[in-house]
Amino acid sequence: MPMPAEEIERLIKEAFPDAVVEIQDLAGDGDHYAAKVISKAFEGKSRVQQHQMVYAALQGKMGGELHALALQTATPEE
């Protein structure tokens, strides 16, 4: 079952309440998304660590309900 963009945003905002989240459905199928997440929580973290933090926020749904996520992360100052 595809995962709605709203659910992705909700999970990310639960983990990062200050986050600005932009979700784009790349294929129109609810399985392939691009997400841009901006949060102060990423300060001092490498890009890999930032992505790991977002994947952790998705609570294991990557690879299951959520097939593909092209992820961009940044801090508010970037």
C-alpha positions in Angstrom: 0.0 0.0 0.0 1.5 3.4 -0.9 2.3 5.9 1.7 0.7 9.3 1.5 2.9 12.4 1.5 1.1 13.7 4.5 2.1 10.7 6.5 5.8 11.2 5.6 5.6 14.8 6.6 3.8 13.9 9.9 6.5 11.4 10.9 9.3 13.8 10.1 7.6 16.7 12.0 7.1 14.4 15.0 10.8 13.8 15.1 11.8 17.4 14.2 9.1 19.8 15.3 11.0 22.8 13.9 11.4 21.2 10.5 10.3 22.8 7.2 9.3 19.8 5.1 8.6 19.8 1.3 7.4 16.6 -0.2 7.1 15.9 -3.9 5.5 12.7 -5.4 7.9 12.0 -8.2 5.9 9.4 -10.1 2.4 10.1 -9.0 2.2 6.6 -7.5 2.6 7.3 -3.8 5.8 5.2 -3.8 8.5 7.5 -5.1 9.0 10.8 -3.3 11.5 13.6 -3.0 11.8 15.3 0.3 13.6 18.4 1.5 13.9 18.7 5.2 15.4 21.8 7.0 15.9 21.6 10.7 18.2 23.0 13.4 18.6 19.4 14.6 21.0 18.8 11.7 23.5 21.4 12.9 27.0 19.8 13.4 25.9 16.6 11.7 27.3 15.2 8.4 25.0 14.8 5.5 25.0 11.0 6.0 24.0 11.5 9.7 21.3 13.9 8.7 19.8 11.4 6.3 20.1 8.6 8.9 18.1 10.8 11.3 15.3 11.3 8.8 15.2 7.6 7.9 15.0 6.8 11.7 12.0 9.3 11.9 10.2 7.2 9.2 10.1 4.3 11.7 11.2 1.5 9.4 8.7 2.4 6.6 11.5 2.9 4.0 11.7 -0.1 1.7 8.2 -1.2 2.7 5.3 1.3 2.5 7.7 3.9 1.2 9.7 2.5 -1.8 12.0 5.4 -2.7 12.8 8.7 -1.1 15.2 11.2 -2.7 16.3 13.1 0.4 17.8 16.6 0.7 18.6 17.9 4.2 19.9 21.2 5.4 20.1 23.5 8.5 18.2 26.8 8.4 21.5 28.7 7.9 22.4 26.8 4.7 
